[in-house]
Amino acid sequence: MGKCRFKPGWLTEYFWVQKTNDIRKAHCRECMKTIDVGGMGESALKSHKKT
């Protein structure tokens, strides 16, 4: 299991990100997918943004 956790600051930096009940995941408001941030952290959000 990854050590990265959701950071509240991402909510202002990435308008399309939403917090979930799982501290190791984020939700994309645009495509409605759940993003695992537990392993890559913010890099997972940046990678998802490109898709």
Rosetta blueprint (number, residue, H / E / L):
1 M L
2 G L
3 K L
4 C L
5 R L
6 F L
7 K L
8 P L
9 G L
10 W H
11 L H
12 T H
13 E H
14 Y L
15 F L
16 W L
17 V E
18 Q E
19 K E
20 T L
21 N L
22 D L
23 I L
24 R L
25 K E
26 A E
27 H E
28 C E
29 R L
30 E L
31 C L
32 M L
33 K L
34 T E
35 I E
36 D E
37 V L
38 G L
39 G L
40 M L
41 G L
42 E H
43 S H
44 A H
45 L H
46 K H
47 S H
48 H H
49 K H
50 K H
51 T L
